[in-house]
Amino acid sequence: VKEGMPAVTVSACPYIGTASKKLTTGTLPPATCEAVAHVLSQGMVPVVHGDAVLDAQQATAIMSGDLWMIELCKLCNAKSAVFITDVDGVFTKPPTDPSAELVKTILVDPSSGALELTGVSMDLADHDVTGGLKAKLESAAEVLMLAPSVEAVYIVRAGSPSAEQALRGQVPDKGTTLTRRGDDHDAKRPRQHCP
């Protein structure tokens, strides 16, 4: 909002429920999808996040913001998905390690979701209660498997020029790009995102 983007926070609780941390209906409830679509139709940008939700099996659970990404990409027929993090992307080691290198590209098997990358540590950040790097990469792979319109998933640092590029549908200069193995589109071609 401070930068002039017409952003509106959309919270999960109490509108979305889970059972054993999975969506109770397997997808977002229709009313939630309609509300997000309405926000978009008004020219605003829905901002979603991890949130505590009511869970049928364990009373409450944390629903990851990554789950929103999968469902909203399907709903919007998005061309790209952007995961905003506190680091520049995926690294070969924890980013605080001086020998860590940014992984620029990760290929995803479109049928199994298997990731093609080597030398990446899946350490969980102490503050990430929703699953850390491994869960984020699994969600990014699910986006590419379950939302056929998505050509690329970008993982970029919050507030960076690369985040701005990715949010505008451009290939970011710095970050990690996930694409389907076998996609033949040019990695530098500008992409659009859900309006």
N, C-alpha and C positions, 0 to 999 in steps of 0.2 A: 504494500500500500504506500509506504514511504517513497518508493521509486515510481509511483504513478500507475501501478498495475491494479486493475479493479478486482482485487482478491477478496474472496469470501470464505471464511472457515466453515467446513462441513464436518461435523463430529458424528461419530458412529453411535454413541450411546445417547438415548435409549432406543434408537431406531433400528439398529442391527444387533442381532443376537447370534451366539455361537453355541455349539455343543461339542465339547472336547476341543475347543479352539478352532473348529471348522464352522463355516457358515451353515446355519441350520437348514437352509433350503438349497445349499450348493451354489448359490449366487446371491448377489445383493437383492434385497426385497424390492419389488416393483416401485413402491412409493419412494424409496431412496433414489433409484435410477431416475424416476420422473423429476424429483427435486433437483438432482444434479443437472439433468438435461435443461430444466427451466433456468437454473443459474447460468448455464452456458448460453442459452438462447437470449438472455438479457445482456450478453456481452461481458459477463463477469467470469472470473477464473476461480473455480472451486479449489480450495487448498485443503487437502485431507492429511490425516496424521494418525499415528498409532493411538489407540484409546482403550480405556477400560470398558468392557461391555458385559452384559449379563450372559452367563453361560449355563445352559441347561444341565450340564454334568457337574460343574464345579463352582456354581454360584456366580463367579466372575472370572474373566480372562482378559488378557491383553490381545486386542486385535491389531495386528501389524498394519501400518500404513501401506506396506507392500501389497497386502491383499486388495486394498482399494485399487492399486495400480492395475492389477490383472483385470479386475471387473470393469473398471472405467475404460480401459483400452478396448474391451469388447463392446461396451455400450456406445462409445464414441466413434468406432471405426478409426481409431487413431493411426497415424502414420509413424509416430515415434513415441517413446516413453522416456521420461527423464526421472532418474532417481537422484535426489539431492542429498549429499552426505557432508560430513565434516572434513573429508579429505578429497584429493583430486580424482580419485577413482579406485581401481583395484590395484594393489601392489603385490609384488612377489614375496614380501615380508611385511610385518607391521610397519606402517608408514613412519613411525618414530625411529626405526632402525636405519642408520645412515646408508646401509647398502641396499635398501629397498628400491626397487625399480617399478615405475608405473607400467602396468599392462595395458597396452593401447587397444588391442582387439581380442575378443573372446568369441569363438564360434560355438553355436548351439546346434546340436542334432535336432532337427525339427520334429522327429517322431518320438525320441526318447527323452529329450531335454538334457542329454549328457553334454557337459561343457568340455571344450577343447582348450585347455590351458595347462601350463606346466610351471612348477616352482612357486605356486601361490600358497601362502600360509592362510589357513582358515581360522586364525585366532579370533575369539570373540572380544569385543571391546567391553570393559567392565560396566559401562553405562548403558549398553544396548540390551534392554530386557526382552526384545522381540526376536533375537536370533543372530545378530551379527552378520558378518560377510557371507557366510554360507547360505543363510536364509535369504539374503538380498539377491545373491546370484541365482538361487533356485526360483525366486519370484520373477527375476528378469527372464530366466529361461521359460518359465510358465507363460509370461506375456507373449514371447515369440511362438510358443506352441499353441496357445489358446486364442490369440487375437491375430488372425491371419493378415489383417490390414497393417499391422506394425512391421516396419522394415528394419528398425534398429532401436535398441535400448541404450541410453547413455547414462553413465554414472559419473557425476561431476560434483565439484565442491560448491557448497552454498555461497552465494554472494560473489562468485568469480565471473570473469568475462566468459568463461566456457559455459557456465550455467546459463547466462543470458543467451548465448548462442544456441544452446540446446533447447531452451524454452521458446525460442523464436523459430524452431524447426530447422536450424542449421547444424551441420556437423561441428561439434566443439573442437577448438584447437588443442585443448588438454582435457583428458578424461579417458574413460574406458568405454568402448563401443562394443556391444554384443549384437551379432547378426546370426541369421540361420546359416548353417553350413550349406553351401550349394547355391545361395542367393547370388545372382549375377549382376545385381545393380552396383553402380559405382559408389564406393564408400564416401566420396566427396560430394555427391549430389545432394543439394539441399532437400530437406524433408519438411513436411508440414506436421503439425500436431493438432490434437482435438481443439476446435475453436473455443 
